[in-house]
Amino acid sequence: MGLEQKLGHMGVVTTTLESVVNWSRANAMWPMLFGLACCAIEMMGAQASSYDMSRFGMELMRPSPRQSDLMIVAGRVSRKMAPVLRRLYDQMPAPKWVVSMGDCASCGGVYNNYAIVQGVDEIVPVDVYVAGCPPRPEALIHGILTLHEKIKAEKLKEWA
């Protein structure tokens, strides 16, 4: 059963450049490893064989910001770590996306004090929030799929 039989007698397959680029961006993400607390263990679990995020085009976590286009902030961000997080975000090539994983990264969690940033969105723009303390690997995968849908819906005008 080849492609010709599935297409019928159309002979031509058409699509838009916008949809091809968005599809390739969504299905070939390289996430940057940025685990700060217990959520990082669940992030590593999502990459392991039981959940296998490589089926979504995320073969491995990149240690370098210059090689990644997705930052997964997993865990609480201290005020001392905030400038480092911002520097790493600035070093990532465009287009770039951020997933805030866990309650501590999203809103400070139970750490309501001066030393912890009350939401990573004070430092970098966040595209998807994953709730939980710590969120299960299934929740992270759901957040990744939500980000995929957001990327696939981008328009050409938004790229500039």
Secondary structure, DSSP 8 states (H G I E B T S, - for coil): --HHHHHTT-------HHHHHHHHHHTS--EEEEE-STHHHHHHHHHSTTT-GGGGT--S-BSSGGG-SEEEEES--BTTTHHHHHHHHHHS-SS-EEEEESHHHHH-TT--STTB-S-GGGTS--SEEE-SSS--HHHHHHHHHHHHHHHHT--GGGG-
